[in-house]
Amino acid sequence: MRIVLDAMGSDENPAPDVEGAVLAAREFGMTIVLVGEQDQIKRELDNHDTAGLPLEIVHAGQKVTMEDRPGEVGRAKPESSMHVGMRLVKERQADAFVTVGNTGAALSIATLHTLKRIPGVSRPALSTILTLQGKAMILLDIGANADCRPEWLAQFGVMGSIYAERALSRKNPSVALLSIGEEAGKGSTLVKEAAELLQSCGVNFIGNVEPKEILAGTADVVVMDGFSGNVLIKSMEALGNTLFGLIRSEIKADWRSAIGGLLVKPALKRVYRAVDPFEVGGAPLLGVDGVVIIGHGRSNAYAVKNAIRQAQYAASGHIVEAIRDGLSSTITRDDSLPESSH
């Protein structure tokens, strides 16, 4: 297996990206193709023991920054590490592409300029993998499509179900729809119509869920429009950071709290690891004709390594082929819909 890594993706590139590739090559044994500015990558590799590791470098003369506008970067930087890396996947010279760079740019480049959509897919969906109480679940869409149609949400459910089965090893994964109430008929017109479609598209649809059911791990896959999903994920991340910040502040408030803090520190570390997105590393962009895994820009080497592992799971599970087959017998693409500009 050959996994392409955008070595110019992270906020501190290329150091965490290269180190993560070294860790992945050592632990997983697959070939990692580092794409980016060749001299910078070589200098970073010199800081590590890479003897015998299956690492390759492919030069890319441009890189996408976090400041680049997704709608423009596709044409403005055709030789960026994102373009070059995804083209390797498109040309079947690699099995998957991983980046922890500009999410909107990765979505735009994959959808409009390189891999394009899987036939039958109306809109690709950006996902995240949330791990709570030892259970991983996939949430989608979390920002690729702010305005959605019911048939798109139904497709998200099909694609998410396939990913949960093939990459997360879930048998008959349960699929739910985010709403303001658990009861059937609750929610917006979009949610109500999407629920009707999900009931008839071959997935194990269990109905509506509220955020509290998501946190309880009620479903393996939770479907939502990109606007709601983005707000949900950012709210959860902000709440987590605030709570851990308050705990740290209160532990330092007086000597009694400090002593108690020392006693509970191991437990707090375990709790943090249970919700730390770096433990998963990245999540798939579902619906494009190739495996694309996207992680956080602030990723460290450990997160990059884990994102590469997600790419391995997706590629070995033949996710793209499974989605193509799964959609062919369910929901028909509306070819009259314009491409997303992002």
Secondary structure, 3 states (H helix, E strand, C coil): CEEEEECCCCCCCCHHHHHHHHHHHHHHCCEEEEEECHHHHHHHHCCCCCCCCCEEEEECCECCCCCCCHHHHHHHCCCEHHHHHHHHHHCCCCCEEEECCCHHHHHHHHHHHCCCECCCCCCCEEEEEEEECCEEEEEECCCCCCCCCHHHHHHHHHHHHHHHHHCCCCCCCEEEEECCCCCCCCCCHHHHHHHHHHCCCCCEEEEEECHHHHHCCCCCEEECCHHHHHHHHHHHHHHHHHHHHHHHHHHCCCHHHHHHHHHHHHHHHHHHHHHCHHHCCEEEEECECCEEEEECCCCCHHHHHHHHHHHHHHHHCCHHHHHHHHHHCCCCCCCCCCCCCC
